[in-house]
Amino acid sequence: MAAVQRGLGQQVGRAPHAELLARINELTAAHQELAGKPAPSEADRDRLQFPLTEAQDDPISARLALRNMMRRQGRPSG
């Protein structure tokens, strides 16, 4: 581990200052661009949430309608 750190330190020490600043600016810009975008999993979650809610509401509505129909006919709804 220490050898890796020394190697990186030597590379940084030898790199021209302007190149390091340019690379830092490049990485900072890339970070800001990525930070502004939602993660793919978040976008998928948001896109799928409405259909999921609708799909969950359908059986609930059907059970409620059946229960109400059974009550109107005088049958126990269990």
N, CA, C and O atoms as a CHARMM CRD file, in Angstrom:
* protein
*
  312
    1    1 MET  N      0.82900  -1.19900   0.00000 PROA 1      0.00000
    2    1 MET  CA     0.00000   0.00000   0.00000 PROA 1      0.00000
    3    1 MET  C      0.87100   1.26000   0.00000 PROA 1      0.00000
    4    1 MET  O      0.61300   2.21000  -0.73900 PROA 1      0.00000
    5    2 ALA  N      1.88300   1.24500   0.82500 PROA 2      0.00000
    6    2 ALA  CA     2.76600   2.40600   0.89800 PROA 2      0.00000
    7    2 ALA  C      3.47700   2.63300  -0.43200 PROA 2      0.00000
    8    2 ALA  O      3.70200   3.77400  -0.83400 PROA 2      0.00000
    9    3 ALA  N      3.83400   1.53000  -1.11900 PROA 3      0.00000
   10    3 ALA  CA     4.51300   1.64900  -2.41600 PROA 3      0.00000
   11    3 ALA  C      3.59300   2.31100  -3.44000 PROA 3      0.00000
   12    3 ALA  O      4.03800   3.11600  -4.25800 PROA 3      0.00000
   13    4 VAL  N      2.31600   1.96700  -3.38600 PROA 4      0.00000
   14    4 VAL  CA     1.34800   2.57000  -4.30900 PROA 4      0.00000
   15    4 VAL  C      1.23200   4.06100  -4.03400 PROA 4      0.00000
   16    4 VAL  O      1.21100   4.87100  -4.96100 PROA 4      0.00000
   17    5 GLN  N      1.15700   4.41900  -2.75700 PROA 5      0.00000
   18    5 GLN  CA     1.05600   5.82800  -2.39500 PROA 5      0.00000
   19    5 GLN  C      2.30300   6.59400  -2.84700 PROA 5      0.00000
   20    5 GLN  O      2.19900   7.71300  -3.34900 PROA 5      0.00000
   21    6 ARG  N      3.48500   5.98500  -2.66700 PROA 6      0.00000
   22    6 ARG  CA     4.71500   6.65800  -3.11200 PROA 6      0.00000
   23    6 ARG  C      4.71600   6.82200  -4.62400 PROA 6      0.00000
   24    6 ARG  O      5.12100   7.85900  -5.14900 PROA 6      0.00000
   25    7 GLY  N      4.25500   5.77600  -5.32200 PROA 7      0.00000
   26    7 GLY  CA     4.20400   5.84700  -6.77800 PROA 7      0.00000
   27    7 GLY  C      3.27100   6.94000  -7.26000 PROA 7      0.00000
   28    7 GLY  O      3.59500   7.67700  -8.19100 PROA 7      0.00000
   29    8 LEU  N      2.11700   7.04500  -6.62900 PROA 8      0.00000
   30    8 LEU  CA     1.17700   8.10100  -6.99800 PROA 8      0.00000
   31    8 LEU  C      1.75600   9.47100  -6.67200 PROA 8      0.00000
   32    8 LEU  O      1.60100  10.41800  -7.44200 PROA 8      0.00000
   33    9 GLY  N      2.41300   9.57000  -5.54500 PROA 9      0.00000
   34    9 GLY  CA     3.03900  10.84600  -5.17200 PROA 9      0.00000
   35    9 GLY  C      4.09800  11.27000  -6.17500 PROA 9      0.00000
   36    9 GLY  O      4.21700  12.45100  -6.50200 PROA 9      0.00000
   37   10 GLN  N      4.86700  10.30100  -6.66200 PROA 10     0.00000
   38   10 GLN  CA     5.90100  10.61200  -7.65800 PROA 10     0.00000
   39   10 GLN  C      5.25900  11.06200  -8.96600 PROA 10     0.00000
   40   10 GLN  O      5.74600  11.98600  -9.61800 PROA 10     0.00000
   41   11 GLN  N      4.14300  10.39200  -9.35400 PROA 11     0.00000
   42   11 GLN  CA     3.47700  10.78000 -10.58200 PROA 11     0.00000
   43   11 GLN  C      2.93900  12.19800 -10.47900 PROA 11     0.00000
   44   11 GLN  O      3.07100  12.98700 -11.41500 PROA 11     0.00000
   45   12 VAL  N      2.33300  12.52100  -9.34400 PROA 12     0.00000
   46   12 VAL  CA     1.79100  13.86500  -9.14800 PROA 12     0.00000
   47   12 VAL  C      2.92300  14.86700  -9.11100 PROA 12     0.00000
   48   12 VAL  O      2.79800  15.96300  -9.65800 PROA 12     0.00000
   49   13 GLY  N      4.02100  14.51200  -8.47500 PROA 13     0.00000
   50   13 GLY  CA     5.16400  15.41700  -8.38000 PROA 13     0.00000
   51   13 GLY  C      5.78200  15.72700  -9.73000 PROA 13     0.00000
   52   13 GLY  O      6.32700  16.81200  -9.92900 PROA 13     0.00000
   53   14 ARG  N      5.70300  14.78800 -10.65500 PROA 14     0.00000
   54   14 ARG  CA     6.31400  14.98800 -11.97200 PROA 14     0.00000
   55   14 ARG  C      5.37600  15.65400 -12.96900 PROA 14     0.00000
   56   14 ARG  O      5.83700  16.24100 -13.94800 PROA 14     0.00000
   57   15 ALA  N      4.09100  15.57300 -12.74300 PROA 15     0.00000
   58   15 ALA  CA     3.13300  16.13200 -13.69900 PROA 15     0.00000
   59   15 ALA  C      3.17300  17.65500 -13.63900 PROA 15     0.00000
   60   15 ALA  O      3.25600  18.23900 -12.55800 PROA 15     0.00000
   61   16 PRO  N      3.11400  18.28700 -14.79300 PROA 16     0.00000
   62   16 PRO  CA     3.08500  19.75500 -14.81600 PROA 16     0.00000
   63   16 PRO  C      1.81700  20.27700 -14.12500 PROA 16     0.00000
   64   16 PRO  O      0.74900  19.66900 -14.19400 PROA 16     0.00000
   65   17 HSD  N      1.97600  21.39300 -13.47800 PROA 17     0.00000
   66   17 HSD  CA     0.88500  22.00100 -12.70200 PROA 17     0.00000
   67   17 HSD  C     -0.34200  22.26000 -13.57900 PROA 17     0.00000
   68   17 HSD  O     -1.46700  22.01900 -13.14300 PROA 17     0.00000
   69   18 ALA  N     -0.14600  22.73600 -14.78200 PROA 18     0.00000
   70   18 ALA  CA    -1.26400  23.05300 -15.67400 PROA 18     0.00000
   71   18 ALA  C     -2.04700  21.79500 -16.03700 PROA 18     0.00000
   72   18 ALA  O     -3.27300  21.83400 -16.13000 PROA 18     0.00000
   73   19 GLU  N     -1.34900  20.68100 -16.24200 PROA 19     0.00000
   74   19 GLU  CA    -2.02800  19.42500 -16.56300 PROA 19     0.00000
   75   19 GLU  C     -2.88000  18.95600 -15.38800 PROA 19     0.00000
   76   19 GLU  O     -4.00200  18.48500 -15.57700 PROA 19     0.00000
   77   20 LEU  N     -2.34900  19.08500 -14.18400 PROA 20     0.00000
   78   20 LEU  CA    -3.10900  18.68100 -13.00300 PROA 20     0.00000
   79   20 LEU  C     -4.36500  19.53700 -12.83800 PROA 20     0.00000
   80   20 LEU  O     -5.44000  19.01300 -12.54900 PROA 20     0.00000
   81   21 LEU  N     -4.23200  20.83500 -13.01900 PROA 21     0.00000
   82   21 LEU  CA    -5.39300  21.71500 -12.91400 PROA 21     0.00000
   83   21 LEU  C     -6.43500  21.39500 -13.98000 PROA 21     0.00000
   84   21 LEU  O     -7.63400  21.41000 -13.70300 PROA 21     0.00000
   85   22 ALA  N     -5.98500  21.10800 -15.18900 PROA 22     0.00000
   86   22 ALA  CA    -6.91300  20.76100 -16.26500 PROA 22     0.00000
   87   22 ALA  C     -7.65100  19.47200 -15.92900 PROA 22     0.00000
   88   22 ALA  O     -8.85800  19.37100 -16.15300 PROA 22     0.00000
   89   23 ARG  N     -6.93700  18.48700 -15.39300 PROA 23     0.00000
   90   23 ARG  CA    -7.56900  17.20300 -15.03800 PROA 23     0.00000
   91   23 ARG  C     -8.55900  17.39300 -13.88800 PROA 23     0.00000
   92   23 ARG  O     -9.64500  16.81300 -13.90300 PROA 23     0.00000
   93   24 ILE  N     -8.19100  18.19900 -12.89900 PROA 24     0.00000
   94   24 ILE  CA    -9.09600  18.47300 -11.77700 PROA 24     0.00000
   95   24 ILE  C    -10.36500  19.14600 -12.28400 PROA 24     0.00000
   96   24 ILE  O    -11.46700  18.78400 -11.87200 PROA 24     0.00000
   97   25 ASN  N    -10.21900  20.11100 -13.16600 PROA 25     0.00000
   98   25 ASN  CA   -11.38500  20.79700 -13.73600 PROA 25     0.00000
   99   25 ASN  C    -12.25600  19.83500 -14.54700 PROA 25     0.00000
  100   25 ASN  O    -13.48400  19.89800 -14.48800 PROA 25     0.00000
  101   26 GLU  N    -11.61500  18.95300 -15.29600 PROA 26     0.00000
  102   26 GLU  CA   -12.34900  17.96400 -16.09100 PROA 26     0.00000
  103   26 GLU  C    -13.15300  17.03400 -15.17600 PROA 26     0.00000
  104   26 GLU  O    -14.32700  16.76600 -15.43200 PROA 26     0.00000
  105   27 LEU  N    -12.52000  16.55100 -14.12200 PROA 27     0.00000
  106   27 LEU  CA   -13.20700  15.64700 -13.19300 PROA 27     0.00000
  107   27 LEU  C    -14.31700  16.36800 -12.42900 PROA 27     0.00000
  108   27 LEU  O    -15.37000  15.78900 -12.16100 PROA 27     0.00000
  109   28 THR  N    -14.08200  17.61100 -12.08600 PROA 28     0.00000
  110   28 THR  CA   -15.10700  18.39100 -11.38400 PROA 28     0.00000
  111   28 THR  C    -16.32900  18.58900 -12.27300 PROA 28     0.00000
  112   28 THR  O    -17.46300  18.46200 -11.81100 PROA 28     0.00000
  113   29 ALA  N    -16.10300  18.89900 -13.53800 PROA 29     0.00000
  114   29 ALA  CA   -17.21800  19.08900 -14.48100 PROA 29     0.00000
  115   29 ALA  C    -17.99100  17.78100 -14.66800 PROA 29     0.00000
  116   29 ALA  O    -19.22100  17.78600 -14.70600 PROA 29     0.00000
  117   30 ALA  N    -17.27800  16.67500 -14.78500 PROA 30     0.00000
  118   30 ALA  CA   -17.93600  15.36900 -14.94300 PROA 30     0.00000
  119   30 ALA  C    -18.75600  15.04000 -13.70200 PROA 30     0.00000
  120   30 ALA  O    -19.86600  14.51600 -13.80500 PROA 30     0.00000
  121   31 HSD  N    -18.21100  15.34600 -12.53300 PROA 31     0.00000
  122   31 HSD  CA   -18.92800  15.08200 -11.28100 PROA 31     0.00000
  123   31 HSD  C    -20.21700  15.90100 -11.22100 PROA 31     0.00000
  124   31 HSD  O    -21.27100  15.37700 -10.86200 PROA 31     0.00000
  125   32 GLN  N    -20.13400  17.16800 -11.56700 PROA 32     0.00000
  126   32 GLN  CA   -21.32000  18.02800 -11.52300 PROA 32     0.00000
  127   32 GLN  C    -22.38100  17.55900 -12.51600 PROA 32     0.00000
  128   32 GLN  O    -23.57500  17.61400 -12.22300 PROA 32     0.00000
  129   33 GLU  N    -21.95000  17.10100 -13.68000 PROA 33     0.00000
  130   33 GLU  CA   -22.90000  16.59700 -14.67400 PROA 33     0.00000
  131   33 GLU  C    -23.60700  15.34400 -14.15300 PROA 33     0.00000
  132   33 GLU  O    -24.82500  15.21600 -14.28100 PROA 33     0.00000
  133   34 LEU  N    -22.85200  14.43300 -13.57400 PROA 34     0.00000
  134   34 LEU  CA   -23.44100  13.20100 -13.04600 PROA 34     0.00000
  135   34 LEU  C    -24.30800  13.46700 -11.82600 PROA 34     0.00000
  136   34 LEU  O    -25.33300  12.81000 -11.64300 PROA 34     0.00000
  137   35 ALA  N    -23.91900  14.40700 -10.99900 PROA 35     0.00000
  138   35 ALA  CA   -24.68600  14.71000  -9.78800 PROA 35     0.00000
  139   35 ALA  C    -26.04700  15.30000 -10.12500 PROA 35     0.00000
  140   35 ALA  O    -26.99000  15.17100  -9.34400 PROA 35     0.00000
  141   36 GLY  N    -26.15800  15.94400 -11.27600 PROA 36     0.00000
  142   36 GLY  CA   -27.41800  16.55700 -11.67500 PROA 36     0.00000
  143   36 GLY  C    -28.40900  15.58400 -12.28900 PROA 36     0.00000
  144   36 GLY  O    -29.58000  15.92100 -12.46300 PROA 36     0.00000
  145   37 LYS  N    -27.95800  14.39100 -12.61500 PROA 37     0.00000
  146   37 LYS  CA   -28.83300  13.39600 -13.25100 PROA 37     0.00000
  147   37 LYS  C    -29.30700  12.39200 -12.20800 PROA 37     0.00000
  148   37 LYS  O    -28.52600  11.96000 -11.36000 PROA 37     0.00000
  149   38 PRO  N    -30.58300  12.02000 -12.26800 PROA 38     0.00000
  150   38 PRO  CA   -31.03200  10.97200 -11.35600 PROA 38     0.00000
  151   38 PRO  C    -30.41200   9.63700 -11.74700 PROA 38     0.00000
  152   38 PRO  O    -30.16000   9.37700 -12.92300 PROA 38     0.00000
  153   39 ALA  N    -30.17800   8.82300 -10.77600 PROA 39     0.00000
  154   39 ALA  CA   -29.64300   7.48700 -11.04900 PROA 39     0.00000
  155   39 ALA  C    -30.66600   6.70800 -11.87300 PROA 39     0.00000
  156   39 ALA  O    -31.87000   6.91800 -11.71900 PROA 39     0.00000
  157   40 PRO  N    -30.20600   5.82000 -12.73900 PROA 40     0.00000
  158   40 PRO  CA   -31.16200   5.04400 -13.54600 PROA 40     0.00000
  159   40 PRO  C    -32.20400   4.31400 -12.70300 PROA 40     0.00000
  160   40 PRO  O    -33.36400   4.21300 -13.10300 PROA 40     0.00000
  161   41 SER  N    -31.80700   3.81700 -11.56400 PROA 41     0.00000
  162   41 SER  CA   -32.77100   3.10100 -10.72900 PROA 41     0.00000
  163   41 SER  C    -33.85100   4.04900 -10.20800 PROA 41     0.00000
  164   41 SER  O    -35.00700   3.64500 -10.08000 PROA 41     0.00000
  165   42 GLU  N    -33.50200   5.28200  -9.90900 PROA 42     0.00000
  166   42 GLU  CA   -34.49500   6.25100  -9.45300 PROA 42     0.00000
  167   42 GLU  C    -35.46400   6.60200 -10.58600 PROA 42     0.00000
  168   42 GLU  O    -36.67000   6.71600 -10.36400 PROA 42     0.00000
  169   43 ALA  N    -34.94100   6.76900 -11.77700 PROA 43     0.00000
  170   43 ALA  CA   -35.79600   7.08800 -12.92100 PROA 43     0.00000
  171   43 ALA  C    -36.74700   5.92400 -13.20600 PROA 43     0.00000
  172   43 ALA  O    -37.92800   6.13700 -13.48200 PROA 43     0.00000
  173   44 ASP  N    -36.23500   4.70200 -13.13800 PROA 44     0.00000
  174   44 ASP  CA   -37.08900   3.52400 -13.34900 PROA 44     0.00000
  175   44 ASP  C    -38.16200   3.44300 -12.27600 PROA 44     0.00000
  176   44 ASP  O    -39.32400   3.16300 -12.57200 PROA 44     0.00000
  177   45 ARG  N    -37.77800   3.68300 -11.04400 PROA 45     0.00000
  178   45 ARG  CA   -38.73900   3.62900  -9.94100 PROA 45     0.00000
  179   45 ARG  C    -39.85600   4.63700 -10.16200 PROA 45     0.00000
  180   45 ARG  O    -41.03200   4.30600 -10.01300 PROA 45     0.00000
  181   46 ASP  N    -39.49600   5.85200 -10.51300 PROA 46     0.00000
  182   46 ASP  CA   -40.49600   6.89500 -10.72400 PROA 46     0.00000
  183   46 ASP  C    -41.40700   6.55900 -11.90200 PROA 46     0.00000
  184   46 ASP  O    -42.61300   6.79700 -11.84600 PROA 46     0.00000
  185   47 ARG  N    -40.82900   6.00500 -12.96700 PROA 47     0.00000
  186   47 ARG  CA   -41.60600   5.66600 -14.15600 PROA 47     0.00000
  187   47 ARG  C    -42.57400   4.51900 -13.87000 PROA 47     0.00000
  188   47 ARG  O    -43.66500   4.48600 -14.44000 PROA 47     0.00000
  189   48 LEU  N    -42.20200   3.58800 -13.00900 PROA 48     0.00000
  190   48 LEU  CA   -43.02700   2.40700 -12.74400 PROA 48     0.00000
  191   48 LEU  C    -44.00400   2.58600 -11.58300 PROA 48     0.00000
  192   48 LEU  O    -44.89300   1.75600 -11.39600 PROA 48     0.00000
  193   49 GLN  N    -43.85400   3.64000 -10.81100 PROA 49     0.00000
  194   49 GLN  CA   -44.68300   3.80800  -9.61700 PROA 49     0.00000
  195   49 GLN  C    -46.16400   3.93500  -9.95400 PROA 49     0.00000
  196   49 GLN  O    -46.98600   3.29400  -9.29900 PROA 49     0.00000
  197   50 PHE  N    -46.53700   4.73300 -10.94700 PROA 50     0.00000
  198   50 PHE  CA   -47.95100   4.92300 -11.29200 PROA 50     0.00000
  199   50 PHE  C    -48.60200   3.62700 -11.77100 PROA 50     0.00000
  200   50 PHE  O    -49.67500   3.28200 -11.27600 PROA 50     0.00000
  201   51 PRO  N    -47.99200   2.88000 -12.72900 PROA 51     0.00000
  202   51 PRO  CA   -48.61600   1.61400 -13.13600 PROA 51     0.00000
  203   51 PRO  C    -48.73900   0.62400 -11.97100 PROA 51     0.00000
  204   51 PRO  O    -49.70800  -0.13300 -11.90300 PROA 51     0.00000
  205   52 LEU  N    -47.78000   0.62700 -11.07200 PROA 52     0.00000
  206   52 LEU  CA   -47.85700  -0.26900  -9.91900 PROA 52     0.00000
  207   52 LEU  C    -49.02800   0.10800  -9.02500 PROA 52     0.00000
  208   52 LEU  O    -49.77000  -0.76300  -8.56900 PROA 52     0.00000
  209   53 THR  N    -49.19300   1.38500  -8.77500 PROA 53     0.00000
  210   53 THR  CA   -50.30600   1.84800  -7.94300 PROA 53     0.00000
  211   53 THR  C    -51.63600   1.49000  -8.59200 PROA 53     0.00000
  212   53 THR  O    -52.56800   1.05000  -7.91900 PROA 53     0.00000
  213   54 GLU  N    -51.71500   1.68300  -9.90200 PROA 54     0.00000
  214   54 GLU  CA   -52.94100   1.31400 -10.62100 PROA 54     0.00000
  215   54 GLU  C    -53.21600  -0.18000 -10.51400 PROA 54     0.00000
  216   54 GLU  O    -54.35200  -0.59300 -10.28200 PROA 54     0.00000
  217   55 ALA  N    -52.18300  -0.98200 -10.68300 PROA 55     0.00000
  218   55 ALA  CA   -52.34500  -2.43700 -10.62000 PROA 55     0.00000
  219   55 ALA  C    -52.76900  -2.87700  -9.22200 PROA 55     0.00000
  220   55 ALA  O    -53.53300  -3.83200  -9.08000 PROA 55     0.00000
  221   56 GLN  N    -52.28600  -2.19800  -8.20000 PROA 56     0.00000
  222   56 GLN  CA   -52.68000  -2.54100  -6.83100 PROA 56     0.00000
  223   56 GLN  C    -54.11000  -2.08300  -6.55100 PROA 56     0.00000
  224   56 GLN  O    -54.82500  -2.73100  -5.78700 PROA 56     0.00000
  225   57 ASP  N    -54.53000  -0.98900  -7.15100 PROA 57     0.00000
  226   57 ASP  CA   -55.87800  -0.47100  -6.92800 PROA 57     0.00000
  227   57 ASP  C    -56.95400  -1.33700  -7.57400 PROA 57     0.00000
  228   57 ASP  O    -58.06500  -1.42700  -7.05200 PROA 57     0.00000
  229   58 ASP  N    -56.64400  -1.97400  -8.70000 PROA 58     0.00000
  230   58 ASP  CA   -57.64100  -2.78300  -9.40700 PROA 58     0.00000
  231   58 ASP  C    -58.19800  -3.91700  -8.54600 PROA 58     0.00000
  232   58 ASP  O    -59.42000  -4.02500  -8.44000 PROA 58     0.00000
  233   59 PRO  N    -57.37700  -4.77200  -7.92400 PROA 59     0.00000
  234   59 PRO  CA   -57.93900  -5.84000  -7.08700 PROA 59     0.00000
  235   59 PRO  C    -58.67800  -5.29300  -5.86300 PROA 59     0.00000
  236   59 PRO  O    -59.67700  -5.87000  -5.43300 PROA 59     0.00000
  237   60 ILE  N    -58.19600  -4.19900  -5.30900 PROA 60     0.00000
  238   60 ILE  CA   -58.86500  -3.60200  -4.14500 PROA 60     0.00000
  239   60 ILE  C    -60.25700  -3.15000  -4.54500 PROA 60     0.00000
  240   60 ILE  O    -61.22500  -3.38900  -3.82200 PROA 60     0.00000
  241   61 SER  N    -60.36100  -2.50000  -5.69100 PROA 61     0.00000
  242   61 SER  CA   -61.66600  -2.04200  -6.18000 PROA 61     0.00000
  243   61 SER  C    -62.58500  -3.21700  -6.47800 PROA 61     0.00000
  244   61 SER  O    -63.77800  -3.16600  -6.17700 PROA 61     0.00000
  245   62 ALA  N    -62.04200  -4.26500  -7.06300 PROA 62     0.00000
  246   62 ALA  CA   -62.85600  -5.44000  -7.38600 PROA 62     0.00000
  247   62 ALA  C    -63.37900  -6.10100  -6.11200 PROA 62     0.00000
  248   62 ALA  O    -64.54400  -6.49300  -6.05800 PROA 62     0.00000
  249   63 ARG  N    -62.53700  -6.23000  -5.09000 PROA 63     0.00000
  250   63 ARG  CA   -62.98800  -6.82000  -3.82300 PROA 63     0.00000
  251   63 ARG  C    -64.06800  -5.97100  -3.16800 PROA 63     0.00000
  252   63 ARG  O    -65.04500  -6.50300  -2.64200 PROA 63     0.00000
  253   64 LEU  N    -63.89800  -4.67500  -3.19900 PROA 64     0.00000
  254   64 LEU  CA   -64.88400  -3.77400  -2.61300 PROA 64     0.00000
  255   64 LEU  C    -66.21200  -3.87000  -3.35700 PROA 64     0.00000
  256   64 LEU  O    -67.27200  -3.90500  -2.73200 PROA 64     0.00000
  257   65 ALA  N    -66.16100  -3.91200  -4.67600 PROA 65     0.00000
  258   65 ALA  CA   -67.38600  -4.03300  -5.46700 PROA 65     0.00000
  259   65 ALA  C    -68.07900  -5.35700  -5.18300 PROA 65     0.00000
  260   65 ALA  O    -69.30400  -5.39600  -5.06300 PROA 65     0.00000
  261   66 LEU  N    -67.32400  -6.43600  -5.07600 PROA 66     0.00000
  262   66 LEU  CA   -67.90700  -7.74000  -4.76600 PROA 66     0.00000
  263   66 LEU  C    -68.53400  -7.73200  -3.38500 PROA 66     0.00000
  264   66 LEU  O    -69.64000  -8.24100  -3.20200 PROA 66     0.00000
  265   67 ARG  N    -67.84700  -7.16600  -2.42200 PROA 67     0.00000
  266   67 ARG  CA   -68.37400  -7.09200  -1.05400 PROA 67     0.00000
  267   67 ARG  C    -69.69000  -6.30800  -1.03100 PROA 67     0.00000
  268   67 ARG  O    -70.65900  -6.72900  -0.39900 PROA 67     0.00000
  269   68 ASN  N    -69.71600  -5.16900  -1.72300 PROA 68     0.00000
  270   68 ASN  CA   -70.93600  -4.36000  -1.77200 PROA 68     0.00000
  271   68 ASN  C    -72.07200  -5.10900  -2.46800 PROA 68     0.00000
  272   68 ASN  O    -73.22100  -5.02900  -2.03200 PROA 68     0.00000
  273   69 MET  N    -71.76800  -5.82700  -3.53200 PROA 69     0.00000
  274   69 MET  CA   -72.77900  -6.59000  -4.24100 PROA 69     0.00000
  275   69 MET  C    -73.34100  -7.69500  -3.33500 PROA 69     0.00000
  276   69 MET  O    -74.54700  -7.93700  -3.31000 PROA 69     0.00000
  277   70 MET  N    -72.45500  -8.35300  -2.59900 PROA 70     0.00000
  278   70 MET  CA   -72.89800  -9.42000  -1.70200 PROA 70     0.00000
  279   70 MET  C    -73.77100  -8.86000  -0.57500 PROA 70     0.00000
  280   70 MET  O    -74.73400  -9.50400  -0.15900 PROA 70     0.00000
  281   71 ARG  N    -73.44300  -7.68700  -0.09200 PROA 71     0.00000
  282   71 ARG  CA   -74.26100  -7.05500   0.95700 PROA 71     0.00000
  283   71 ARG  C    -75.65200  -6.71400   0.42300 PROA 71     0.00000
  284   71 ARG  O    -76.66000  -6.91000   1.10300 PROA 71     0.00000
  285   72 ARG  N    -75.68600  -6.20100  -0.80200 PROA 72     0.00000
  286   72 ARG  CA   -76.99000  -5.85000  -1.38500 PROA 72     0.00000
  287   72 ARG  C    -77.85400  -7.10600  -1.58400 PROA 72     0.00000
  288   72 ARG  O    -79.08000  -7.03200  -1.51300 PROA 72     0.00000
  289   73 GLN  N    -77.23000  -8.22900  -1.82600 PROA 73     0.00000
  290   73 GLN  CA   -77.98300  -9.47400  -2.03000 PROA 73     0.00000
  291   73 GLN  C    -78.24000 -10.19900  -0.70200 PROA 73     0.00000
  292   73 GLN  O    -78.92600 -11.22100  -0.68300 PROA 73     0.00000
  293   74 GLY  N    -77.70300  -9.68800   0.38900 PROA 74     0.00000
  294   74 GLY  CA   -77.93000 -10.25600   1.69700 PROA 74     0.00000
  295   74 GLY  C    -77.06600 -11.45600   2.03300 PROA 74     0.00000
  296   74 GLY  O    -77.40600 -12.23000   2.92700 PROA 74     0.00000
  297   75 ARG  N    -75.95100 -11.62400   1.33100 PROA 75     0.00000
  298   75 ARG  CA   -75.03700 -12.72200   1.62200 PROA 75     0.00000
  299   75 ARG  C    -73.91700 -12.21700   2.52100 PROA 75     0.00000
  300   75 ARG  O    -73.52300 -11.05500   2.43400 PROA 75     0.00000
  301   76 PRO  N    -73.40900 -13.08500   3.37900 PROA 76     0.00000
  302   76 PRO  CA   -72.25300 -12.67600   4.19700 PROA 76     0.00000
  303   76 PRO  C    -71.03800 -12.45300   3.30200 PROA 76     0.00000
  304   76 PRO  O    -70.82800 -13.19300   2.34000 PROA 76     0.00000
  305   77 SER  N    -70.23200 -11.42500   3.61900 PROA 77     0.00000
  306   77 SER  CA   -69.10200 -11.09400   2.74600 PROA 77     0.00000
  307   77 SER  C    -67.79600 -11.68900   3.25000 PROA 77     0.00000
  308   77 SER  O    -66.74400 -11.45100   2.65600 PROA 77     0.00000
  309   78 GLY  N    -67.84200 -12.46100   4.33700 PROA 78     0.00000
  310   78 GLY  CA   -66.66900 -13.17000   4.82500 PROA 78     0.00000
  311   78 GLY  C    -65.66500 -12.28600   5.34600 PROA 78     0.00000
  312   78 GLY  O    -64.61400 -12.74200   5.79600 PROA 78     0.00000
